[in-house]
Amino acid sequence: MACAEDGCTRPAAVRVFDPRGSDRDVCVSHARSLAQREGVVASPIEGADAEWP
Ligand SMILES: [Zn+2]
């Protein structure tokens, strides 16, 4: 499964729960930046092949 962000082809490793948008699965890099926003919760996807945090 690929990252849900436009134009990103890295593997999704983290699910983000975004109060201002839809919940989605993203790569570690995108999860790091999304998690800076207030209210956003990031949680690792079980079995994903990448490291978080
Ligand atoms: Zn990404």
mmCIF file of the protein (N, C-alpha, C, O) and its ligand, coordinates in Angstrom:
data_MODEL
# 
_entry.id   MODEL 
# 
loop_
_entity.id 
_entity.type 
_entity.pdbx_number_of_molecules 
1 polymer     1 
2 non-polymer 1 
# 
_entity_poly.entity_id                      1 
_entity_poly.type                           'polypeptide(L)' 
_entity_poly.nstd_linkage                   no 
_entity_poly.nstd_monomer                   no 
_entity_poly.pdbx_seq_one_letter_code       MACAEDGCTRPAAVRVFDPRGSDRDVCVSHARSLAQREGVVASPIEGADAEWP 
_entity_poly.pdbx_seq_one_letter_code_can   MACAEDGCTRPAAVRVFDPRGSDRDVCVSHARSLAQREGVVASPIEGADAEWP 
_entity_poly.pdbx_strand_id                 A 
# 
loop_
_entity_poly_seq.entity_id 
_entity_poly_seq.num 
_entity_poly_seq.mon_id 
_entity_poly_seq.hetero 
1 1  MET n 
1 2  ALA n 
1 3  CYS n 
1 4  ALA n 
1 5  GLU n 
1 6  ASP n 
1 7  GLY n 
1 8  CYS n 
1 9  THR n 
1 10 ARG n 
1 11 PRO n 
1 12 ALA n 
1 13 ALA n 
1 14 VAL n 
1 15 ARG n 
1 16 VAL n 
1 17 PHE n 
1 18 ASP n 
1 19 PRO n 
1 20 ARG n 
1 21 GLY n 
1 22 SER n 
1 23 ASP n 
1 24 ARG n 
1 25 ASP n 
1 26 VAL n 
1 27 CYS n 
1 28 VAL n 
1 29 SER n 
1 30 HIS n 
1 31 ALA n 
1 32 ARG n 
1 33 SER n 
1 34 LEU n 
1 35 ALA n 
1 36 GLN n 
1 37 ARG n 
1 38 GLU n 
1 39 GLY n 
1 40 VAL n 
1 41 VAL n 
1 42 ALA n 
1 43 SER n 
1 44 PRO n 
1 45 ILE n 
1 46 GLU n 
1 47 GLY n 
1 48 ALA n 
1 49 ASP n 
1 50 ALA n 
1 51 GLU n 
1 52 TRP n 
1 53 PRO n 
# 
loop_
_struct_asym.id 
_struct_asym.entity_id 
A 1 
B 2 
# 
loop_
_chem_comp.id 
_chem_comp.type 
_chem_comp.mon_nstd_flag 
ALA 'L-peptide linking' y 
ARG 'L-peptide linking' y 
ASP 'L-peptide linking' y 
CYS 'L-peptide linking' y 
GLN 'L-peptide linking' y 
GLU 'L-peptide linking' y 
GLY 'peptide linking'   y 
HIS 'L-peptide linking' y 
ILE 'L-peptide linking' y 
LEU 'L-peptide linking' y 
MET 'L-peptide linking' y 
PHE 'L-peptide linking' y 
PRO 'L-peptide linking' y 
SER 'L-peptide linking' y 
THR 'L-peptide linking' y 
TRP 'L-peptide linking' y 
VAL 'L-peptide linking' y 
ZN  non-polymer         . 
# 
_pdbx_entity_nonpoly.entity_id   2 
_pdbx_entity_nonpoly.name        ? 
_pdbx_entity_nonpoly.comp_id     ZN 
# 
_pdbx_nonpoly_scheme.asym_id         B 
_pdbx_nonpoly_scheme.entity_id       2 
_pdbx_nonpoly_scheme.mon_id          ZN 
_pdbx_nonpoly_scheme.ndb_seq_num     1 
_pdbx_nonpoly_scheme.pdb_seq_num     101 
_pdbx_nonpoly_scheme.auth_seq_num    101 
_pdbx_nonpoly_scheme.pdb_mon_id      ZN 
_pdbx_nonpoly_scheme.auth_mon_id     ZN 
_pdbx_nonpoly_scheme.pdb_strand_id   A 
_pdbx_nonpoly_scheme.pdb_ins_code    . 
# 
loop_
_atom_site.group_PDB 
_atom_site.id 
_atom_site.type_symbol 
_atom_site.label_atom_id 
_atom_site.label_alt_id 
_atom_site.label_comp_id 
_atom_site.label_asym_id 
_atom_site.label_entity_id 
_atom_site.label_seq_id 
_atom_site.pdbx_PDB_ins_code 
_atom_site.Cartn_x 
_atom_site.Cartn_y 
_atom_site.Cartn_z 
_atom_site.occupancy 
_atom_site.B_iso_or_equiv 
_atom_site.pdbx_formal_charge 
_atom_site.auth_seq_id 
_atom_site.auth_comp_id 
_atom_site.auth_asym_id 
_atom_site.auth_atom_id 
_atom_site.pdbx_PDB_model_num 
ATOM   1   N  N  . MET A 1 1  ? 0.852   -1.196 0.000  1.00 0.00 ? 1   MET A N  1 
ATOM   2   C  CA . MET A 1 1  ? 0.000   0.000  0.000  1.00 0.00 ? 1   MET A CA 1 
ATOM   3   C  C  . MET A 1 1  ? 0.890   1.248  0.000  1.00 0.00 ? 1   MET A C  1 
ATOM   4   O  O  . MET A 1 1  ? 1.850   1.344  0.765  1.00 0.00 ? 1   MET A O  1 
ATOM   5   N  N  . ALA A 1 2  ? 0.555   2.184  -0.859 1.00 0.00 ? 2   ALA A N  1 
ATOM   6   C  CA . ALA A 1 2  ? 1.374   3.383  -0.968 1.00 0.00 ? 2   ALA A CA 1 
ATOM   7   C  C  . ALA A 1 2  ? 0.798   4.508  -0.113 1.00 0.00 ? 2   ALA A C  1 
ATOM   8   O  O  . ALA A 1 2  ? -0.376  4.501  0.257  1.00 0.00 ? 2   ALA A O  1 
ATOM   9   N  N  . CYS A 1 3  ? 1.653   5.459  0.183  1.00 0.00 ? 3   CYS A N  1 
ATOM   10  C  CA . CYS A 1 3  ? 1.273   6.663  0.913  1.00 0.00 ? 3   CYS A CA 1 
ATOM   11  C  C  . CYS A 1 3  ? 0.092   7.355  0.232  1.00 0.00 ? 3   CYS A C  1 
ATOM   12  O  O  . CYS A 1 3  ? 0.022   7.405  -0.996 1.00 0.00 ? 3   CYS A O  1 
ATOM   13  N  N  . ALA A 1 4  ? -0.833  7.887  1.031  1.00 0.00 ? 4   ALA A N  1 
ATOM   14  C  CA . ALA A 1 4  ? -2.046  8.499  0.486  1.00 0.00 ? 4   ALA A CA 1 
ATOM   15  C  C  . ALA A 1 4  ? -1.830  9.931  -0.015 1.00 0.00 ? 4   ALA A C  1 
ATOM   16  O  O  . ALA A 1 4  ? -2.696  10.496 -0.684 1.00 0.00 ? 4   ALA A O  1 
ATOM   17  N  N  . GLU A 1 5  ? -0.681  10.508 0.310  1.00 0.00 ? 5   GLU A N  1 
ATOM   18  C  CA . GLU A 1 5  ? -0.443  11.884 -0.133 1.00 0.00 ? 5   GLU A CA 1 
ATOM   19  C  C  . GLU A 1 5  ? -0.157  11.922 -1.631 1.00 0.00 ? 5   GLU A C  1 
ATOM   20  O  O  . GLU A 1 5  ? 0.489   11.029 -2.179 1.00 0.00 ? 5   GLU A O  1 
ATOM   21  N  N  . ASP A 1 6  ? -0.651  12.973 -2.282 1.00 0.00 ? 6   ASP A N  1 
ATOM   22  C  CA . ASP A 1 6  ? -0.488  13.099 -3.730 1.00 0.00 ? 6   ASP A CA 1 
ATOM   23  C  C  . ASP A 1 6  ? 0.981   13.065 -4.137 1.00 0.00 ? 6   ASP A C  1 
ATOM   24  O  O  . ASP A 1 6  ? 1.814   13.761 -3.558 1.00 0.00 ? 6   ASP A O  1 
ATOM   25  N  N  . GLY A 1 7  ? 1.280   12.263 -5.120 1.00 0.00 ? 7   GLY A N  1 
ATOM   26  C  CA . GLY A 1 7  ? 2.617   12.249 -5.692 1.00 0.00 ? 7   GLY A CA 1 
ATOM   27  C  C  . GLY A 1 7  ? 3.650   11.504 -4.877 1.00 0.00 ? 7   GLY A C  1 
ATOM   28  O  O  . GLY A 1 7  ? 4.828   11.492 -5.234 1.00 0.00 ? 7   GLY A O  1 
ATOM   29  N  N  . CYS A 1 8  ? 3.233   10.885 -3.792 1.00 0.00 ? 8   CYS A N  1 
ATOM   30  C  CA . CYS A 1 8  ? 4.175   10.166 -2.937 1.00 0.00 ? 8   CYS A CA 1 
ATOM   31  C  C  . CYS A 1 8  ? 4.046   8.668  -3.199 1.00 0.00 ? 8   CYS A C  1 
ATOM   32  O  O  . CYS A 1 8  ? 2.944   8.120  -3.181 1.00 0.00 ? 8   CYS A O  1 
ATOM   33  N  N  . THR A 1 9  ? 5.166   8.020  -3.438 1.00 0.00 ? 9   THR A N  1 
ATOM   34  C  CA . THR A 1 9  ? 5.116   6.593  -3.765 1.00 0.00 ? 9   THR A CA 1 
ATOM   35  C  C  . THR A 1 9  ? 5.761   5.731  -2.682 1.00 0.00 ? 9   THR A C  1 
ATOM   36  O  O  . THR A 1 9  ? 5.921   4.522  -2.855 1.00 0.00 ? 9   THR A O  1 
ATOM   37  N  N  . ARG A 1 10 ? 6.128   6.356  -1.572 1.00 0.00 ? 10  ARG A N  1 
ATOM   38  C  CA . ARG A 1 10 ? 6.714   5.560  -0.485 1.00 0.00 ? 10  ARG A CA 1 
ATOM   39  C  C  . ARG A 1 10 ? 5.642   4.682  0.144  1.00 0.00 ? 10  ARG A C  1 
ATOM   40  O  O  . ARG A 1 10 ? 4.454   4.995  0.066  1.00 0.00 ? 10  ARG A O  1 
ATOM   41  N  N  . PRO A 1 11 ? 6.053   3.596  0.762  1.00 0.00 ? 11  PRO A N  1 
ATOM   42  C  CA . PRO A 1 11 ? 5.064   2.710  1.388  1.00 0.00 ? 11  PRO A CA 1 
ATOM   43  C  C  . PRO A 1 11 ? 4.419   3.360  2.614  1.00 0.00 ? 11  PRO A C  1 
ATOM   44  O  O  . PRO A 1 11 ? 5.091   4.018  3.409  1.00 0.00 ? 11  PRO A O  1 
ATOM   45  N  N  . ALA A 1 12 ? 3.121   3.164  2.751  1.00 0.00 ? 12  ALA A N  1 
ATOM   46  C  CA . ALA A 1 12 ? 2.422   3.694  3.914  1.00 0.00 ? 12  ALA A CA 1 
ATOM   47  C  C  . ALA A 1 12 ? 2.799   2.876  5.140  1.00 0.00 ? 12  ALA A C  1 
ATOM   48  O  O  . ALA A 1 12 ? 2.815   1.646  5.094  1.00 0.00 ? 12  ALA A O  1 
ATOM   49  N  N  . ALA A 1 13 ? 3.098   3.553  6.222  1.00 0.00 ? 13  ALA A N  1 
ATOM   50  C  CA . ALA A 1 13 ? 3.479   2.858  7.447  1.00 0.00 ? 13  ALA A CA 1 
ATOM   51  C  C  . ALA A 1 13 ? 2.732   3.379  8.658  1.00 0.00 ? 13  ALA A C  1 
ATOM   52  O  O  . ALA A 1 13 ? 2.781   2.777  9.731  1.00 0.00 ? 13  ALA A O  1 
ATOM   53  N  N  . VAL A 1 14 ? 2.050   4.483  8.493  1.00 0.00 ? 14  VAL A N  1 
ATOM   54  C  CA . VAL A 1 14 ? 1.411   5.136  9.628  1.00 0.00 ? 14  VAL A CA 1 
ATOM   55  C  C  . VAL A 1 14 ? 0.010   5.584  9.238  1.00 0.00 ? 14  VAL A C  1 
ATOM   56  O  O  . VAL A 1 14 ? -0.198  6.133  8.156  1.00 0.00 ? 14  VAL A O  1 
ATOM   57  N  N  . ARG A 1 15 ? -0.941  5.349  10.119 1.00 0.00 ? 15  ARG A N  1 
ATOM   58  C  CA . ARG A 1 15 ? -2.295  5.874  9.896  1.00 0.00 ? 15  ARG A CA 1 
ATOM   59  C  C  . ARG A 1 15 ? -2.424  7.189  10.646 1.00 0.00 ? 15  ARG A C  1 
ATOM   60  O  O  . ARG A 1 15 ? -2.121  7.267  11.836 1.00 0.00 ? 15  ARG A O  1 
ATOM   61  N  N  . VAL A 1 16 ? -2.874  8.221  9.944  1.00 0.00 ? 16  VAL A N  1 
ATOM   62  C  CA . VAL A 1 16 ? -3.084  9.505  10.611 1.00 0.00 ? 16  VAL A CA 1 
ATOM   63  C  C  . VAL A 1 16 ? -4.579  9.788  10.727 1.00 0.00 ? 16  VAL A C  1 
ATOM   64  O  O  . VAL A 1 16 ? -5.354  9.577  9.795  1.00 0.00 ? 16  VAL A O  1 
ATOM   65  N  N  . PHE A 1 17 ? -4.945  10.267 11.892 1.00 0.00 ? 17  PHE A N  1 
ATOM   66  C  CA . PHE A 1 17 ? -6.327  10.656 12.155 1.00 0.00 ? 17  PHE A CA 1 
ATOM   67  C  C  . PHE A 1 17 ? -6.332  12.178 12.187 1.00 0.00 ? 17  PHE A C  1 
ATOM   68  O  O  . PHE A 1 17 ? -5.874  12.798 13.147 1.00 0.00 ? 17  PHE A O  1 
ATOM   69  N  N  . ASP A 1 18 ? -6.861  12.768 11.117 1.00 0.00 ? 18  ASP A N  1 
ATOM   70  C  CA . ASP A 1 18 ? -6.797  14.202 10.937 1.00 0.00 ? 18  ASP A CA 1 
ATOM   71  C  C  . ASP A 1 18 ? -8.172  14.820 11.155 1.00 0.00 ? 18  ASP A C  1 
ATOM   72  O  O  . ASP A 1 18 ? -9.101  14.542 10.396 1.00 0.00 ? 18  ASP A O  1 
ATOM   73  N  N  . PRO A 1 19 ? -8.316  15.655 12.183 1.00 0.00 ? 19  PRO A N  1 
ATOM   74  C  CA . PRO A 1 19 ? -9.633  16.241 12.475 1.00 0.00 ? 19  PRO A CA 1 
ATOM   75  C  C  . PRO A 1 19 ? -10.115 17.182 11.374 1.00 0.00 ? 19  PRO A C  1 
ATOM   76  O  O  . PRO A 1 19 ? -11.306 17.483 11.295 1.00 0.00 ? 19  PRO A O  1 
ATOM   77  N  N  . ARG A 1 20 ? -9.192  17.653 10.518 1.00 0.00 ? 20  ARG A N  1 
ATOM   78  C  CA . ARG A 1 20 ? -9.580  18.574 9.451  1.00 0.00 ? 20  ARG A CA 1 
ATOM   79  C  C  . ARG A 1 20 ? -9.673  17.904 8.088  1.00 0.00 ? 20  ARG A C  1 
ATOM   80  O  O  . ARG A 1 20 ? -9.955  18.559 7.085  1.00 0.00 ? 20  ARG A O  1 
ATOM   81  N  N  . GLY A 1 21 ? -9.436  16.594 8.055  1.00 0.00 ? 21  GLY A N  1 
ATOM   82  C  CA . GLY A 1 21 ? -9.507  15.902 6.772  1.00 0.00 ? 21  GLY A CA 1 
ATOM   83  C  C  . GLY A 1 21 ? -9.849  14.449 6.996  1.00 0.00 ? 21  GLY A C  1 
ATOM   84  O  O  . GLY A 1 21 ? -10.261 14.054 8.087  1.00 0.00 ? 21  GLY A O  1 
ATOM   85  N  N  . SER A 1 22 ? -9.677  13.654 5.955  1.00 0.00 ? 22  SER A N  1 
ATOM   86  C  CA . SER A 1 22 ? -9.995  12.242 6.107  1.00 0.00 ? 22  SER A CA 1 
ATOM   87  C  C  . SER A 1 22 ? -8.831  11.503 6.756  1.00 0.00 ? 22  SER A C  1 
ATOM   88  O  O  . SER A 1 22 ? -7.670  11.885 6.611  1.00 0.00 ? 22  SER A O  1 
ATOM   89  N  N  . ASP A 1 23 ? -9.164  10.454 7.465  1.00 0.00 ? 23  ASP A N  1 
ATOM   90  C  CA . ASP A 1 23 ? -8.116  9.590  7.996  1.00 0.00 ? 23  ASP A CA 1 
ATOM   91  C  C  . ASP A 1 23 ? -7.442  8.901  6.822  1.00 0.00 ? 23  ASP A C  1 
ATOM   92  O  O  . ASP A 1 23 ? -8.111  8.499  5.870  1.00 0.00 ? 23  ASP A O  1 
ATOM   93  N  N  . ARG A 1 24 ? -6.133  8.761  6.880  1.00 0.00 ? 24  ARG A N  1 
ATOM   94  C  CA . ARG A 1 24 ? -5.447  8.122  5.768  1.00 0.00 ? 24  ARG A CA 1 
ATOM   95  C  C  . ARG A 1 24 ? -4.151  7.471  6.206  1.00 0.00 ? 24  ARG A C  1 
ATOM   96  O  O  . ARG A 1 24 ? -3.620  7.749  7.281  1.00 0.00 ? 24  ARG A O  1 
ATOM   97  N  N  . ASP A 1 25 ? -3.659  6.601  5.347  1.00 0.00 ? 25  ASP A N  1 
ATOM   98  C  CA . ASP A 1 25 ? -2.413  5.903  5.619  1.00 0.00 ? 25  ASP A CA 1 
ATOM   99  C  C  . ASP A 1 25 ? -1.303  6.589  4.831  1.00 0.00 ? 25  ASP A C  1 
ATOM   100 O  O  . ASP A 1 25 ? -1.407  6.774  3.618  1.00 0.00 ? 25  ASP A O  1 
ATOM   101 N  N  . VAL A 1 26 ? -0.257  6.958  5.527  1.00 0.00 ? 26  VAL A N  1 
ATOM   102 C  CA . VAL A 1 26 ? 0.824   7.679  4.868  1.00 0.00 ? 26  VAL A CA 1 
ATOM   103 C  C  . VAL A 1 26 ? 2.176   7.079  5.240  1.00 0.00 ? 26  VAL A C  1 
ATOM   104 O  O  . VAL A 1 26 ? 2.282   6.245  6.139  1.00 0.00 ? 26  VAL A O  1 
ATOM   105 N  N  . CYS A 1 27 ? 3.207   7.529  4.519  1.00 0.00 ? 27  CYS A N  1 
ATOM   106 C  CA . CYS A 1 27 ? 4.568   7.078  4.814  1.00 0.00 ? 27  CYS A CA 1 
ATOM   107 C  C  . CYS A 1 27 ? 5.079   7.773  6.074  1.00 0.00 ? 27  CYS A C  1 
ATOM   108 O  O  . CYS A 1 27 ? 4.442   8.685  6.600  1.00 0.00 ? 27  CYS A O  1 
ATOM   109 N  N  . VAL A 1 28 ? 6.221   7.331  6.536  1.00 0.00 ? 28  VAL A N  1 
ATOM   110 C  CA . VAL A 1 28 ? 6.785   7.875  7.768  1.00 0.00 ? 28  VAL A CA 1 
ATOM   111 C  C  . VAL A 1 28 ? 7.083   9.368  7.635  1.00 0.00 ? 28  VAL A C  1 
ATOM   112 O  O  . VAL A 1 28 ? 6.832   10.137 8.563  1.00 0.00 ? 28  VAL A O  1 
ATOM   113 N  N  . SER A 1 29 ? 7.615   9.778  6.489  1.00 0.00 ? 29  SER A N  1 
ATOM   114 C  CA . SER A 1 29 ? 7.948   11.193 6.302  1.00 0.00 ? 29  SER A CA 1 
ATOM   115 C  C  . SER A 1 29 ? 6.713   12.077 6.379  1.00 0.00 ? 29  SER A C  1 
ATOM   116 O  O  . SER A 1 29 ? 6.714   13.101 7.063  1.00 0.00 ? 29  SER A O  1 
ATOM   117 N  N  . HIS A 1 30 ? 5.679   11.685 5.687  1.00 0.00 ? 30  HIS A N  1 
ATOM   118 C  CA . HIS A 1 30 ? 4.460   12.481 5.734  1.00 0.00 ? 30  HIS A CA 1 
ATOM   119 C  C  . HIS A 1 30 ? 3.828   12.435 7.116  1.00 0.00 ? 30  HIS A C  1 
ATOM   120 O  O  . HIS A 1 30 ? 3.280   13.434 7.583  1.00 0.00 ? 30  HIS A O  1 
ATOM   121 N  N  . ALA A 1 31 ? 3.898   11.305 7.760  1.00 0.00 ? 31  ALA A N  1 
ATOM   122 C  CA . ALA A 1 31 ? 3.323   11.198 9.100  1.00 0.00 ? 31  ALA A CA 1 
ATOM   123 C  C  . ALA A 1 31 ? 4.023   12.152 10.056 1.00 0.00 ? 31  ALA A C  1 
ATOM   124 O  O  . ALA A 1 31 ? 3.389   12.752 10.925 1.00 0.00 ? 31  ALA A O  1 
ATOM   125 N  N  . ARG A 1 32 ? 5.325   12.286 9.892  1.00 0.00 ? 32  ARG A N  1 
ATOM   126 C  CA . ARG A 1 32 ? 6.074   13.188 10.778 1.00 0.00 ? 32  ARG A CA 1 
ATOM   127 C  C  . ARG A 1 32 ? 5.601   14.619 10.618 1.00 0.00 ? 32  ARG A C  1 
ATOM   128 O  O  . ARG A 1 32 ? 5.423   15.330 11.607 1.00 0.00 ? 32  ARG A O  1 
ATOM   129 N  N  . SER A 1 33 ? 5.394   15.049 9.379  1.00 0.00 ? 33  SER A N  1 
ATOM   130 C  CA . SER A 1 33 ? 4.976   16.437 9.197  1.00 0.00 ? 33  SER A CA 1 
ATOM   131 C  C  . SER A 1 33 ? 3.509   16.625 9.582  1.00 0.00 ? 33  SER A C  1 
ATOM   132 O  O  . SER A 1 33 ? 3.140   17.652 10.151 1.00 0.00 ? 33  SER A O  1 
ATOM   133 N  N  . LEU A 1 34 ? 2.683   15.640 9.272  1.00 0.00 ? 34  LEU A N  1 
ATOM   134 C  CA . LEU A 1 34 ? 1.269   15.761 9.641  1.00 0.00 ? 34  LEU A CA 1 
ATOM   135 C  C  . LEU A 1 34 ? 1.087   15.783 11.151 1.00 0.00 ? 34  LEU A C  1 
ATOM   136 O  O  . LEU A 1 34 ? 0.206   16.468 11.670 1.00 0.00 ? 34  LEU A O  1 
ATOM   137 N  N  . ALA A 1 35 ? 1.923   15.032 11.847 1.00 0.00 ? 35  ALA A N  1 
ATOM   138 C  CA . ALA A 1 35 ? 1.792   14.919 13.299 1.00 0.00 ? 35  ALA A CA 1 
ATOM   139 C  C  . ALA A 1 35 ? 2.153   16.222 14.014 1.00 0.00 ? 35  ALA A C  1 
ATOM   140 O  O  . ALA A 1 35 ? 1.875   16.380 15.203 1.00 0.00 ? 35  ALA A O  1 
ATOM   141 N  N  . GLN A 1 36 ? 2.778   17.164 13.276 1.00 0.00 ? 36  GLN A N  1 
ATOM   142 C  CA . GLN A 1 36 ? 3.093   18.469 13.875 1.00 0.00 ? 36  GLN A CA 1 
ATOM   143 C  C  . GLN A 1 36 ? 1.829   19.302 14.055 1.00 0.00 ? 36  GLN A C  1 
ATOM   144 O  O  . GLN A 1 36 ? 1.793   20.216 14.879 1.00 0.00 ? 36  GLN A O  1 
ATOM   145 N  N  . ARG A 1 37 ? 0.796   18.986 13.284 1.00 0.00 ? 37  ARG A N  1 
ATOM   146 C  CA . ARG A 1 37 ? -0.422  19.791 13.330 1.00 0.00 ? 37  ARG A CA 1 
ATOM   147 C  C  . ARG A 1 37 ? -1.249  19.419 14.555 1.00 0.00 ? 37  ARG A C  1 
ATOM   148 O  O  . ARG A 1 37 ? -1.322  18.260 14.962 1.00 0.00 ? 37  ARG A O  1 
ATOM   149 N  N  . GLU A 1 38 ? -1.863  20.442 15.120 1.00 0.00 ? 38  GLU A N  1 
ATOM   150 C  CA . GLU A 1 38 ? -2.645  20.232 16.322 1.00 0.00 ? 38  GLU A CA 1 
ATOM   151 C  C  . GLU A 1 38 ? -3.820  19.299 16.053 1.00 0.00 ? 38  GLU A C  1 
ATOM   152 O  O  . GLU A 1 38 ? -4.535  19.446 15.062 1.00 0.00 ? 38  GLU A O  1 
ATOM   153 N  N  . GLY A 1 39 ? -4.002  18.345 16.944 1.00 0.00 ? 39  GLY A N  1 
ATOM   154 C  CA . GLY A 1 39 ? -5.151  17.466 16.851 1.00 0.00 ? 39  GLY A CA 1 
ATOM   155 C  C  . GLY A 1 39 ? -4.943  16.224 16.021 1.00 0.00 ? 39  GLY A C  1 
ATOM   156 O  O  . GLY A 1 39 ? -5.766  15.309 16.043 1.00 0.00 ? 39  GLY A O  1 
ATOM   157 N  N  . VAL A 1 40 ? -3.832  16.187 15.278 1.00 0.00 ? 40  VAL A N  1 
ATOM   158 C  CA . VAL A 1 40 ? -3.583  15.026 14.428 1.00 0.00 ? 40  VAL A CA 1 
ATOM   159 C  C  . VAL A 1 40 ? -2.921  13.922 15.243 1.00 0.00 ? 40  VAL A C  1 
ATOM   160 O  O  . VAL A 1 40 ? -1.946  14.150 15.958 1.00 0.00 ? 40  VAL A O  1 
ATOM   161 N  N  . VAL A 1 41 ? -3.467  12.740 15.119 1.00 0.00 ? 41  VAL A N  1 
ATOM   162 C  CA . VAL A 1 41 ? -2.895  11.594 15.817 1.00 0.00 ? 41  VAL A CA 1 
ATOM   163 C  C  . VAL A 1 41 ? -2.337  10.630 14.792 1.00 0.00 ? 41  VAL A C  1 
ATOM   164 O  O  . VAL A 1 41 ? -2.999  10.307 13.807 1.00 0.00 ? 41  VAL A O  1 
ATOM   165 N  N  . ALA A 1 42 ? -1.120  10.171 15.024 1.00 0.00 ? 42  ALA A N  1 
ATOM   166 C  CA . ALA A 1 42 ? -0.506  9.202  14.122 1.00 0.00 ? 42  ALA A CA 1 
ATOM   167 C  C  . ALA A 1 42 ? -0.293  7.897  14.862 1.00 0.00 ? 42  ALA A C  1 
ATOM   168 O  O  . ALA A 1 42 ? 0.206   7.889  15.987 1.00 0.00 ? 42  ALA A O  1 
ATOM   169 N  N  . SER A 1 43 ? -0.665  6.811  14.242 1.00 0.00 ? 43  SER A N  1 
ATOM   170 C  CA . SER A 1 43 ? -0.418  5.523  14.881 1.00 0.00 ? 43  SER A CA 1 
ATOM   171 C  C  . SER A 1 43 ? 0.109   4.534  13.850 1.00 0.00 ? 43  SER A C  1 
ATOM   172 O  O  . SER A 1 43 ? -0.378  4.477  12.722 1.00 0.00 ? 43  SER A O  1 
ATOM   173 N  N  . PRO A 1 44 ? 1.109   3.757  14.249 1.00 0.00 ? 44  PRO A N  1 
ATOM   174 C  CA . PRO A 1 44 ? 1.735   2.838  13.308 1.00 0.00 ? 44  PRO A CA 1 
ATOM   175 C  C  . PRO A 1 44 ? 0.766   1.778  12.809 1.00 0.00 ? 44  PRO A C  1 
ATOM   176 O  O  . PRO A 1 44 ? -0.075  1.289  13.563 1.00 0.00 ? 44  PRO A O  1 
ATOM   177 N  N  . ILE A 1 45 ? 0.887   1.434  11.558 1.00 0.00 ? 45  ILE A N  1 
ATOM   178 C  CA . ILE A 1 45 ? 0.063   0.374  10.984 1.00 0.00 ? 45  ILE A CA 1 
ATOM   179 C  C  . ILE A 1 45 ? 0.709   -0.965 11.322 1.00 0.00 ? 45  ILE A C  1 
ATOM   180 O  O  . ILE A 1 45 ? 1.895   -1.186 11.076 1.00 0.00 ? 45  ILE A O  1 
ATOM   181 N  N  . GLU A 1 46 ? -0.082  -1.826 11.877 1.00 0.00 ? 46  GLU A N  1 
ATOM   182 C  CA . GLU A 1 46 ? 0.435   -3.124 12.271 1.00 0.00 ? 46  GLU A CA 1 
ATOM   183 C  C  . GLU A 1 46 ? 0.979   -3.888 11.061 1.00 0.00 ? 46  GLU A C  1 
ATOM   184 O  O  . GLU A 1 46 ? 0.298   -4.027 10.045 1.00 0.00 ? 46  GLU A O  1 
ATOM   185 N  N  . GLY A 1 47 ? 2.191   -4.372 11.181 1.00 0.00 ? 47  GLY A N  1 
ATOM   186 C  CA . GLY A 1 47 ? 2.757   -5.167 10.105 1.00 0.00 ? 47  GLY A CA 1 
ATOM   187 C  C  . GLY A 1 47 ? 3.371   -4.353 8.983  1.00 0.00 ? 47  GLY A C  1 
ATOM   188 O  O  . GLY A 1 47 ? 3.900   -4.924 8.030  1.00 0.00 ? 47  GLY A O  1 
ATOM   189 N  N  . ALA A 1 48 ? 3.314   -3.030 9.074  1.00 0.00 ? 48  ALA A N  1 
ATOM   190 C  CA . ALA A 1 48 ? 3.905   -2.194 8.022  1.00 0.00 ? 48  ALA A CA 1 
ATOM   191 C  C  . ALA A 1 48 ? 5.415   -2.345 8.037  1.00 0.00 ? 48  ALA A C  1 
ATOM   192 O  O  . ALA A 1 48 ? 6.029   -2.574 9.079  1.00 0.00 ? 48  ALA A O  1 
ATOM   193 N  N  . ASP A 1 49 ? 5.987   -2.212 6.870  1.00 0.00 ? 49  ASP A N  1 
ATOM   194 C  CA . ASP A 1 49 ? 7.403   -2.496 6.723  1.00 0.00 ? 49  ASP A CA 1 
ATOM   195 C  C  . ASP A 1 49 ? 8.267   -1.240 6.860  1.00 0.00 ? 49  ASP A C  1 
ATOM   196 O  O  . ASP A 1 49 ? 9.173   -1.011 6.059  1.00 0.00 ? 49  ASP A O  1 
ATOM   197 N  N  . ALA A 1 50 ? 7.984   -0.447 7.863  1.00 0.00 ? 50  ALA A N  1 
ATOM   198 C  CA . ALA A 1 50 ? 8.783   0.741  8.080  1.00 0.00 ? 50  ALA A CA 1 
ATOM   199 C  C  . ALA A 1 50 ? 8.769   1.082  9.555  1.00 0.00 ? 50  ALA A C  1 
ATOM   200 O  O  . ALA A 1 50 ? 7.913   0.621  10.309 1.00 0.00 ? 50  ALA A O  1 
ATOM   201 N  N  . GLU A 1 51 ? 9.719   1.886  9.948  1.00 0.00 ? 51  GLU A N  1 
ATOM   202 C  CA . GLU A 1 51 ? 9.870   2.176  11.362 1.00 0.00 ? 51  GLU A CA 1 
ATOM   203 C  C  . GLU A 1 51 ? 9.152   3.445  11.772 1.00 0.00 ? 51  GLU A C  1 
ATOM   204 O  O  . GLU A 1 51 ? 9.234   4.459  11.079 1.00 0.00 ? 51  GLU A O  1 
ATOM   205 N  N  . TRP A 1 52 ? 8.471   3.398  12.859 1.00 0.00 ? 52  TRP A N  1 
ATOM   206 C  CA . TRP A 1 52 ? 7.849   4.584  13.460 1.00 0.00 ? 52  TRP A CA 1 
ATOM   207 C  C  . TRP A 1 52 ? 8.045   4.529  14.952 1.00 0.00 ? 52  TRP A C  1 
ATOM   208 O  O  . TRP A 1 52 ? 7.763   3.492  15.552 1.00 0.00 ? 52  TRP A O  1 
ATOM   209 N  N  . PRO A 1 53 ? 8.503   5.564  15.576 1.00 0.00 ? 53  PRO A N  1 
ATOM   210 C  CA . PRO A 1 53 ? 8.684   6.893  14.991 1.00 0.00 ? 53  PRO A CA 1 
ATOM   211 C  C  . PRO A 1 53 ? 9.962   6.977  14.168 1.00 0.00 ? 53  PRO A C  1 
ATOM   212 O  O  . PRO A 1 53 ? 10.266  8.029  13.606 1.00 0.00 ? 53  PRO A O  1 
HETATM 213 ZN ZN . ZN  B 2 .  ? 4.242   10.103 1.811  1.00 0.00 2 101 ZN  A ZN 1 
# 
